[in-house]
Amino acid sequence: MDDKQKQLPDLFDQRFRDIVKAFDSFFDESIKHVQDFFQQTTIPVEVFETERDVTVEAYLPNVTREQIRIDRSGNQLRIRVDERQLREVKNEDAHYYNRTHSFSQRERVITLPFAVADTASSASFKGGVLTIVFPKHNSSIKVIDVDDQ
């Protein structure tokens, strides 16, 4: 009987291997997406101040202008980036079709150091750097000298 088993084709083993490969592939892809979700990064920002303006620079590589939304309320500035991806893989020879669609958002809220004017702000986006300039509102902050004693 052992001889007969050795002579039988190895169909069950191959199908089993194919099923295990399919499960491995499924879980590998799922884990990648979970890791991407938890490894989201914040938007790096620098704030500069001059006598007349407050400038905010946000570094947004691989982002288009259409993906950016800027909101301001009082002295709070919110920069939001919406990212959408659609990927489609089709192989008619192997009877394979896969379509994935993903959507993610990143945002950063910045508290501006001084009151800024409600009007006349400007924003530009060039080379992956978003620059937002706010003219300062009439600030009542005065410089106080420190005396030596």
C-alpha positions as CSV (number, residue, x, y, z in Angstrom):
1,M,0.0,0.0,0.0
2,D,2.9,2.3,0.6
3,D,4.0,1.8,-3.0
4,K,0.6,2.8,-4.3
5,Q,0.6,6.0,-2.2
6,K,4.1,6.9,-3.6
7,Q,2.8,6.4,-7.2
8,L,-0.3,8.7,-6.7
9,P,0.1,12.2,-8.0
10,D,0.9,14.9,-5.4
11,L,-2.2,16.9,-6.2
12,F,-3.4,17.2,-2.7
13,D,-0.1,18.6,-1.5
14,Q,0.1,21.1,-4.3
15,R,-3.4,22.4,-3.7
16,F,-2.7,22.6,0.0
17,R,0.4,24.6,-0.7
18,D,-1.6,26.9,-3.0
19,I,-4.2,27.5,-0.3
20,V,-1.5,28.3,2.3
21,K,0.2,30.7,-0.2
22,A,-3.1,32.4,-0.7
23,F,-3.7,32.8,3.0
24,D,-0.1,34.1,3.5
25,S,-0.6,36.6,0.8
26,F,-3.9,37.8,2.2
27,F,-2.4,38.3,5.7
28,D,0.8,39.8,4.4
29,E,-1.2,42.5,2.5
30,S,-3.5,43.1,5.4
31,I,-0.6,43.6,7.8
32,K,1.0,46.1,5.4
33,H,-2.2,48.2,5.5
34,V,-2.4,48.0,9.3
35,Q,1.2,49.1,9.6
36,D,0.7,52.0,7.2
37,F,-2.3,53.1,9.3
38,F,-0.3,53.2,12.5
39,Q,2.8,54.7,11.0
40,Q,1.1,57.8,9.7
41,T,3.3,60.8,10.2
42,T,2.5,64.3,11.2
43,I,3.0,67.3,8.9
44,P,6.4,69.0,9.7
45,V,5.9,72.7,10.3
46,E,8.1,75.7,11.1
47,V,6.7,79.1,12.3
48,F,8.7,82.3,11.7
49,E,8.0,85.7,12.9
50,T,9.1,89.2,11.7
51,E,8.0,92.6,12.8
52,R,5.1,92.6,10.4
53,D,4.3,89.0,9.6
54,V,3.9,85.5,10.9
55,T,5.0,82.9,8.4
56,V,4.1,79.2,8.6
57,E,6.0,76.7,6.4
58,A,4.6,73.1,6.1
59,Y,6.7,70.4,4.4
60,L,4.5,68.3,2.1
61,P,6.5,66.2,-0.3
62,N,4.6,64.2,-2.9
63,V,1.4,66.2,-2.4
64,T,-0.5,68.2,-5.0
65,R,-2.1,71.6,-4.4
66,E,-5.6,70.1,-4.8
67,Q,-5.0,67.8,-1.8
68,I,-4.4,70.7,0.6
69,R,-7.0,72.5,2.7
70,I,-6.2,75.4,5.0
71,D,-8.7,76.6,7.7
72,R,-8.2,79.3,10.4
73,S,-10.2,80.1,13.4
74,G,-8.9,82.8,15.7
75,N,-5.2,82.1,16.3
76,Q,-5.6,78.4,15.3
77,L,-4.5,77.3,11.8
78,R,-5.3,73.8,10.5
79,I,-3.6,72.3,7.5
80,R,-5.2,69.1,6.1
81,V,-4.0,66.8,3.4
82,D,-6.4,64.3,1.7
83,E,-4.7,61.4,0.0
84,R,-6.6,59.0,-2.3
85,Q,-5.2,56.1,-4.2
86,L,-6.8,53.8,-6.7
87,R,-4.8,50.8,-7.8
88,E,-6.1,48.2,-10.3
89,V,-4.2,45.1,-11.4
90,K,-5.6,42.9,-14.2
91,N,-4.1,39.8,-15.7
92,E,-6.5,38.0,-18.1
93,D,-4.1,35.1,-18.7
94,A,-4.1,34.2,-15.0
95,H,-7.8,35.2,-14.5
96,Y,-6.7,37.7,-11.9
97,Y,-8.2,41.0,-11.0
98,N,-7.5,43.2,-8.0
99,R,-8.7,46.7,-7.3
100,T,-7.9,48.6,-4.1
101,H,-9.0,52.1,-3.1
102,S,-7.6,53.9,-0.1
103,F,-8.2,57.2,1.5
104,S,-6.2,58.9,4.3
105,Q,-6.1,62.3,5.9
106,R,-3.2,64.0,7.7
107,E,-3.7,67.2,9.5
108,R,-1.8,69.6,11.8
109,V,-3.2,72.3,14.0
110,I,-0.9,75.2,14.8
111,T,-1.5,77.8,17.4
112,L,-0.2,81.1,16.0
113,P,2.0,83.0,18.5
114,F,0.3,86.4,17.9
115,A,-3.1,87.7,16.8
116,V,-3.1,88.0,13.1
117,A,-5.2,90.1,10.8
118,D,-8.5,88.6,9.5
119,T,-7.7,89.6,6.0
120,A,-4.7,89.8,3.6
121,S,-3.2,86.4,4.4
122,S,-1.6,84.6,1.5
123,A,-0.6,81.0,0.8
124,S,1.7,79.5,-1.9
125,F,2.8,75.9,-2.6
126,K,6.1,75.3,-4.4
127,G,8.5,72.4,-4.4
128,G,6.6,70.5,-1.7
129,V,6.7,73.5,0.7
130,L,3.4,75.2,1.7
131,T,4.1,78.8,2.8
132,I,1.3,80.8,4.6
133,V,1.9,84.4,5.5
134,F,-0.3,86.3,8.0
135,P,0.2,90.0,8.6
136,K,0.3,90.7,12.4
137,H,-2.7,92.4,13.8
138,N,-2.0,95.5,16.0
139,S,-0.3,93.6,18.8
140,S,-0.3,95.2,22.2
141,I,2.8,93.3,23.3
142,K,5.5,95.6,24.5
143,V,9.2,94.7,25.1
144,I,10.2,95.0,28.7
145,D,13.9,95.6,29.5
146,V,15.5,93.7,32.3
147,D,17.8,95.7,34.6
148,D,21.0,94.4,36.1
149,Q,21.0,94.6,40.0
